[in-house]
C-alpha cells in the first residue's frame, strides 16, 4: 500500500535534508522513504518555501474546490502560453511541431504540447530517436548562420540582405527560407520607418543647373559627390549633420555635425572629403538649393577644389535621392533607436555609425551587397591590375 505523508512530515524531512549536513540519500534511508520522493519534496519546497505542500493532508471541501480551481486556472494559462508561442506551428508539418516541442520542453509539459499541436507523444519520441536527415542538418546550419549575420548587423538586416550574404558565401538559399527562419526564431529588424527632410531655398544666391539630372550611376570613385544636411534631436536641442556621399561606392567621404546649420558646417564636410579622398580628376558636386551650398563661400571652395557644381530642381526631392536615402537610413538605424542627452554624445555615436558600421561593414544592395569601403577598394585593385 502506498504510504501518504502529511505536510508537517514533508516539511521536517526537507528541513532535515537541507540543514543536517547529511546527503539527501542518507536522510531518505533514515526516514524510510525513497530518494526520488525526498528530492521531489525538496524541489517543491524550493519553488515556494513560504507555502510548500499546499495540497498535503486532509482538505475541507471549500479548500479542495479552491485548489482545483487554481489548478485549472494554471493549466488554462499554460495552454494559452503554448498557443501564443506555437500559433504559427499549428498547421506546419509534424517535424516543425516536434522541433517546437523539443525547444520548449523545459517550460511546458510535452504531453500538453503534443495535445495542443495535434501530434502524438509516441510520434515525438520516435522523431527524437530518428537519425537526423541531411536536410535537417542543413537547416540547422543555415539557421545558425542567419542568427550570426543578424546579430552582427546590429539586428538591422532583414531577409533580403541576409539572403544575399549567404549567397555570397556560397549557400544556395531562397529568400523565403531565410524569412521563415527569421520569423520562427523571432529575428525582426529593429529599424523605424519614418523620415522628414527640410531645405531652406528661399535665398538670393545664384543656383547651379541640374547637371546630374538623376543619373545616379558613376563609373569610378571620386566622380560624383552628393551633399545634403539633416537634423538630429538631442536633449540639448537640434544637432545638424552635413554629409557627402560618393555616388560610385555609396561611401560617406565627408561629414560634420554642429549645433548650427551654417555654411561653415557644409564647408567642413567638403574639406574633410577632399583631404581624405584626394580626387585627381574633376568631381561633379550635387546638392539641393539650400543657402549653405549656394553661398559664395561654398561655391568658392568648389572652384578651389576644381569641382563642377550641380543642384536639384526646386522642390524636387528625387534629384538628391541617394544622399537623402543615407540620412533616412541613419535615422532609422541609429537616431530613432536611441535617445541622446547631449550633442557630443550624438556626435560620438554618429562617428561610430558612419566610420565603423556604414562605410566598412554595412552591405548595400546597389553595389552588389558589399560594404562601401570594400567596393571602393575592389575598384582600385582592379585598376592596378589592368595598369600592370
C-alpha positions as CSV (number, residue, x, y, z in Angstrom):
1,X,0.0,0.0,0.0
2,X,1.3,3.5,-0.9
3,X,2.3,5.5,2.2
4,X,0.9,9.0,2.5
5,X,2.6,11.8,4.4
6,X,1.2,14.9,5.8
7,X,2.5,18.4,5.2
8,X,4.4,18.6,8.5
9,X,6.3,15.3,7.8
10,X,7.3,16.5,4.3
11,X,8.4,19.9,5.7
12,X,10.5,18.4,8.5
13,X,12.1,15.9,6.1
14,X,13.1,18.6,3.7
15,X,14.5,20.8,6.5
16,X,16.5,17.8,7.9
17,X,17.9,17.2,4.4
18,X,18.8,20.9,4.0
19,X,20.1,21.6,7.5
20,X,21.7,18.4,8.8
21,X,24.6,18.4,6.5
22,X,23.8,14.8,5.6
23,X,23.4,13.7,2.0
24,X,19.8,13.6,0.9
25,X,20.2,9.9,0.1
26,X,21.1,9.1,3.7
27,X,18.2,11.2,5.1
28,X,15.8,9.3,2.8
29,X,17.1,5.9,4.0
30,X,16.9,7.0,7.7
31,X,13.2,8.2,7.1
32,X,12.3,5.1,5.2
33,X,11.3,6.9,2.0
34,X,12.7,6.8,-1.5
35,X,15.4,9.2,-2.5
36,X,13.3,10.2,-5.5
37,X,10.4,11.1,-3.2
38,X,12.6,13.3,-1.0
39,X,14.1,15.1,-4.0
40,X,10.6,15.8,-5.2
41,X,9.6,17.3,-1.9
42,X,12.8,19.4,-1.8
43,X,12.1,20.7,-5.3
44,X,8.5,21.8,-4.3
45,X,9.9,23.4,-1.2
46,X,12.5,25.5,-3.2
47,X,9.7,26.6,-5.5
48,X,7.8,28.3,-2.7
49,X,9.4,28.0,0.8
50,X,6.6,30.1,2.4
51,X,3.7,27.8,1.4
52,X,5.1,24.4,0.4
53,X,2.9,21.3,0.1
54,X,-0.4,23.2,-0.2
55,X,-2.2,20.1,-1.3
56,X,-1.0,17.8,1.6
57,X,-3.2,16.5,4.3
58,X,-7.0,16.4,4.6
59,X,-8.7,19.4,3.0
60,X,-12.1,20.8,3.6
61,X,-14.5,20.8,0.6
62,X,-14.1,24.6,0.2
63,X,-10.3,24.4,0.3
64,X,-10.3,21.4,-2.2
65,X,-12.6,23.3,-4.6
66,X,-10.3,26.4,-4.4
67,X,-7.2,24.2,-5.0
68,X,-8.9,22.6,-8.0
69,X,-9.9,26.0,-9.4
70,X,-6.4,27.3,-9.0
71,X,-5.0,24.2,-10.8
72,X,-7.5,24.7,-13.6
73,X,-6.5,28.3,-14.0
74,X,-2.8,27.4,-14.1
75,X,-3.5,24.8,-16.8
76,X,-5.5,27.3,-18.9
77,X,-2.8,29.8,-18.6
78,X,-0.2,27.3,-19.6
79,X,-2.3,26.2,-22.6
80,X,-2.7,29.9,-23.6
81,X,1.0,30.4,-23.3
82,X,1.7,27.4,-25.5
83,X,-0.9,28.6,-28.1
84,X,0.7,32.1,-28.2
85,X,4.2,30.7,-28.8
86,X,3.1,27.8,-31.1
87,X,0.3,29.5,-33.1
88,X,2.5,29.7,-36.3
89,X,3.3,26.0,-36.0
90,X,-0.2,24.6,-35.7
91,X,-0.5,23.9,-39.5
92,X,3.1,23.1,-40.2
93,X,4.4,19.6,-41.0
94,X,4.9,17.3,-37.9
95,X,8.7,17.8,-37.9
96,X,8.3,21.5,-37.4
97,X,5.9,20.9,-34.5
98,X,8.2,18.4,-33.0
99,X,11.0,20.9,-33.1
100,X,8.8,23.4,-31.3
101,X,8.0,20.8,-28.6
102,X,11.7,20.0,-28.2
103,X,12.8,23.6,-27.8
104,X,10.1,24.3,-25.2
105,X,10.1,21.0,-23.3
106,X,11.8,22.6,-20.2
107,X,9.0,25.1,-19.9
108,X,5.8,23.2,-20.9
109,X,4.7,19.7,-20.5
110,X,5.5,17.5,-23.5
111,X,2.2,15.8,-23.2
112,X,0.2,19.0,-23.2
113,X,2.2,20.5,-26.1
114,X,1.6,17.3,-28.1
115,X,-2.1,17.5,-27.4
116,X,-2.4,21.2,-28.4
117,X,-0.3,20.8,-31.5
118,X,-2.1,17.7,-32.7
119,X,0.7,15.2,-32.6
120,X,1.2,12.0,-30.6
121,X,3.8,11.6,-27.8
122,X,4.9,8.4,-29.4
123,X,5.5,10.3,-32.7
124,X,7.5,12.9,-30.9
125,X,9.7,10.4,-29.1
126,X,10.1,8.4,-32.4
127,X,11.2,11.6,-34.1
128,X,13.8,12.1,-31.3
129,X,15.3,8.7,-31.8
130,X,15.3,9.0,-35.6
131,X,18.7,9.8,-37.2
132,X,18.9,13.5,-38.2
133,X,18.4,14.0,-42.0
134,X,20.8,15.9,-44.2
135,X,18.0,18.4,-44.8
136,X,17.6,19.0,-41.1
137,X,21.4,19.4,-40.6
138,X,21.5,22.0,-43.4
139,X,18.5,23.8,-42.0
140,X,20.3,24.0,-38.6
141,X,23.5,25.2,-40.2
142,X,21.7,27.9,-42.1
143,X,19.6,28.9,-39.0
144,X,22.8,29.3,-37.0
145,X,24.4,31.5,-39.7
146,X,21.3,33.6,-40.1
147,X,21.5,34.3,-36.3
148,X,25.2,35.3,-36.6
149,X,24.6,37.6,-39.6
150,X,21.5,39.2,-37.9
151,X,23.4,39.9,-34.7
152,X,26.5,41.2,-36.5
153,X,24.2,43.6,-38.4
154,X,23.2,45.1,-35.1
155,X,19.8,43.5,-35.6
156,X,19.1,45.7,-38.6
157,X,19.2,43.4,-41.6
158,X,16.0,41.8,-43.0
159,X,15.7,38.6,-45.0
160,X,16.8,40.2,-48.4
161,X,20.2,41.3,-47.2
162,X,20.8,38.2,-45.2
163,X,19.9,36.0,-48.2
164,X,22.4,37.9,-50.4
165,X,25.2,37.5,-47.8
166,X,24.5,33.8,-47.6
167,X,24.7,33.5,-51.4
168,X,28.0,35.4,-51.4
169,X,29.2,32.7,-49.0
170,X,28.2,30.0,-51.5
171,X,24.9,29.0,-49.8
172,X,22.1,28.3,-52.2
173,X,19.1,29.5,-50.3
174,X,15.8,31.2,-51.1
175,X,14.8,34.5,-49.5
176,X,11.5,32.8,-48.4
177,X,13.5,30.2,-46.5
178,X,15.5,32.9,-44.7
179,X,12.3,34.9,-44.0
180,X,10.7,31.8,-42.5
181,X,13.8,31.1,-40.3
182,X,13.8,34.6,-39.1
183,X,10.1,34.5,-38.3
184,X,10.4,31.2,-36.5
185,X,13.2,32.4,-34.4
186,X,11.8,35.9,-33.6
187,X,14.5,37.8,-35.6
188,X,13.0,41.0,-36.7
189,X,14.7,44.1,-37.9
190,X,14.5,46.9,-35.3
191,X,14.6,49.8,-37.8
192,X,12.0,52.5,-37.5
193,X,10.5,53.7,-40.8
194,X,9.9,57.4,-40.6
195,X,11.8,60.3,-42.2
196,X,11.4,64.0,-42.7
197,X,13.7,66.3,-44.8
198,X,13.9,70.1,-44.9
199,X,15.8,72.6,-47.1
200,X,15.8,76.3,-47.0
201,X,16.0,77.5,-50.6
202,X,14.4,81.0,-50.3
203,X,17.5,83.0,-50.8
204,X,19.1,85.3,-53.3
205,X,22.2,83.3,-54.1
206,X,22.6,82.1,-57.7
207,X,21.9,78.4,-58.2
208,X,23.6,75.8,-60.4
209,X,22.0,73.8,-63.2
210,X,20.9,70.3,-62.5
211,X,23.9,68.7,-64.3
212,X,23.4,65.3,-62.6
213,X,19.8,65.1,-63.7
214,X,19.1,62.0,-61.7
215,X,21.8,60.0,-63.3
216,X,22.6,58.0,-60.2
217,X,25.4,55.9,-61.7
218,X,29.1,56.6,-61.5
219,X,31.9,54.7,-63.3
220,X,34.6,55.3,-60.7
221,X,35.2,56.7,-57.2
222,X,35.5,60.5,-56.8
223,X,33.5,61.1,-59.9
224,X,30.2,62.4,-58.3
225,X,29.7,63.6,-54.7
226,X,26.2,64.0,-53.3
227,X,25.7,66.6,-50.5
228,X,22.9,67.2,-48.0
229,X,22.0,68.3,-44.4
230,X,19.8,66.7,-41.9
231,X,18.9,67.3,-38.3
232,X,19.1,65.1,-35.2
233,X,17.2,65.7,-31.9
234,X,19.0,65.7,-28.6
235,X,18.0,66.9,-25.1
236,X,20.2,69.9,-25.6
237,X,18.4,70.8,-28.9
238,X,18.9,70.1,-32.6
239,X,22.2,68.8,-34.0
240,X,22.7,69.3,-37.7
241,X,24.6,66.8,-39.8
242,X,26.2,67.7,-43.2
243,X,27.3,64.7,-45.3
244,X,28.9,64.0,-48.6
245,X,28.5,60.6,-50.3
246,X,30.5,59.2,-53.2
247,X,27.9,58.1,-55.8
248,X,30.1,55.2,-57.0
249,X,30.7,53.4,-53.7
250,X,27.9,55.0,-51.5
251,X,30.7,55.7,-49.1
252,X,30.3,58.8,-46.8
253,X,33.5,60.6,-47.7
254,X,33.0,63.7,-45.5
255,X,30.7,64.7,-42.7
256,X,30.4,67.3,-40.0
257,X,27.9,67.9,-37.2
258,X,27.2,71.0,-35.2
259,X,24.5,72.9,-33.2
260,X,24.0,75.4,-36.1
261,X,23.1,74.8,-39.7
262,X,25.7,77.1,-41.3
263,X,27.7,77.2,-44.5
264,X,30.8,76.5,-42.3
265,X,29.3,73.2,-41.4
266,X,29.0,72.2,-45.0
267,X,32.4,73.5,-45.9
268,X,33.9,71.4,-43.1
269,X,32.4,68.3,-44.6
270,X,33.6,69.2,-48.0
271,X,37.2,69.8,-46.8
272,X,37.2,66.5,-45.0
273,X,36.1,64.7,-48.1
274,X,38.8,66.3,-50.3
275,X,41.6,65.7,-47.7
276,X,40.6,62.0,-47.4
277,X,39.8,61.1,-50.9
278,X,42.3,63.4,-52.8
279,X,40.5,63.3,-56.1
280,X,42.8,63.6,-59.1
281,X,40.1,64.5,-61.6
282,X,37.2,67.0,-61.5
283,X,34.3,65.9,-59.3
284,X,30.7,66.6,-60.0
285,X,29.3,68.0,-56.8
286,X,25.5,67.7,-56.5
287,X,23.4,69.2,-53.7
288,X,20.0,70.8,-53.1
289,X,19.4,74.5,-53.4
290,X,20.0,75.2,-49.7
291,X,21.5,78.6,-48.8
292,X,24.6,76.9,-47.3
293,X,25.5,75.2,-50.6
294,X,24.6,78.2,-52.7
295,X,26.6,80.6,-50.6
296,X,29.5,82.4,-52.2
297,X,32.0,80.9,-49.7
298,X,30.9,77.3,-50.5
299,X,30.9,77.9,-54.2
300,X,34.4,79.4,-54.0
301,X,35.5,76.2,-52.2
302,X,34.1,74.1,-55.1
303,X,36.2,76.2,-57.5
304,X,39.3,75.9,-55.3
305,X,38.9,72.1,-55.4
306,X,38.2,72.0,-59.2
307,X,34.7,70.7,-58.7
308,X,31.7,71.2,-61.0
309,X,28.5,72.4,-59.3
310,X,25.1,70.8,-59.8
311,X,21.8,71.5,-57.9
312,X,18.4,69.9,-57.6
313,X,15.4,71.4,-59.2
314,X,13.3,73.5,-56.8
315,X,11.0,71.3,-54.7
316,X,12.2,68.0,-56.3
317,X,13.5,65.7,-53.6
318,X,14.2,62.9,-56.1
319,X,17.1,64.9,-57.6
320,X,19.2,64.3,-54.5
321,X,17.7,60.9,-53.6
322,X,20.9,59.0,-52.9
323,X,22.3,61.2,-50.1
324,X,18.8,61.7,-48.7
325,X,18.4,58.0,-48.6
326,X,21.6,57.8,-46.4
327,X,20.1,60.3,-44.0
328,X,16.9,58.3,-43.9
329,X,18.9,55.1,-43.1
330,X,21.0,56.7,-40.3
331,X,17.8,57.9,-38.7
332,X,16.1,54.6,-39.0
333,X,19.1,52.6,-37.8
334,X,20.5,54.9,-35.2
335,X,18.7,58.2,-34.4
336,X,15.2,56.8,-33.9
337,X,16.5,53.8,-31.9
338,X,18.4,55.9,-29.3
339,X,17.9,59.0,-27.1
340,X,20.8,61.4,-27.0
341,X,21.3,63.5,-23.9
342,X,23.9,65.8,-25.4
343,X,25.1,66.8,-28.8
344,X,28.5,65.5,-28.0
345,X,27.0,62.0,-27.3
346,X,25.2,62.1,-30.6
347,X,28.4,63.1,-32.5
348,X,30.3,60.2,-30.9
349,X,27.6,57.7,-31.9
350,X,27.4,59.2,-35.4
351,X,31.1,58.8,-35.8
352,X,30.9,55.1,-34.8
353,X,27.9,54.6,-37.1
354,X,29.5,56.2,-40.2
355,X,33.1,55.3,-39.9
356,X,32.8,51.8,-38.5
357,X,29.4,50.4,-39.5
358,X,28.1,52.2,-42.6
359,X,31.3,52.7,-44.5
360,X,33.1,49.4,-43.6
361,X,30.6,46.8,-42.6
362,X,27.0,47.5,-43.8
363,X,26.2,45.9,-47.1
364,X,24.4,47.9,-49.8
365,X,22.1,46.3,-52.4
366,X,23.1,48.9,-55.0
367,X,26.7,47.8,-55.0
368,X,26.3,44.1,-55.1
369,X,25.7,43.7,-51.3
370,X,29.2,44.8,-50.4
371,X,30.3,47.5,-47.9
372,X,31.3,50.8,-49.5
373,X,34.9,50.7,-48.4
374,X,35.3,47.2,-49.8
375,X,33.6,48.2,-53.1
376,X,35.9,51.2,-53.5
377,X,39.0,49.1,-52.6
378,X,38.0,46.5,-55.2
379,X,37.9,49.2,-57.9
380,X,41.4,50.4,-57.2
381,X,42.7,46.8,-57.1
382,X,41.3,46.0,-60.5
383,X,42.6,49.3,-61.9
384,X,46.1,48.4,-60.7
385,X,45.9,45.0,-62.3
386,X,44.8,46.5,-65.6
387,X,47.5,49.1,-65.5
388,X,50.2,46.5,-65.0
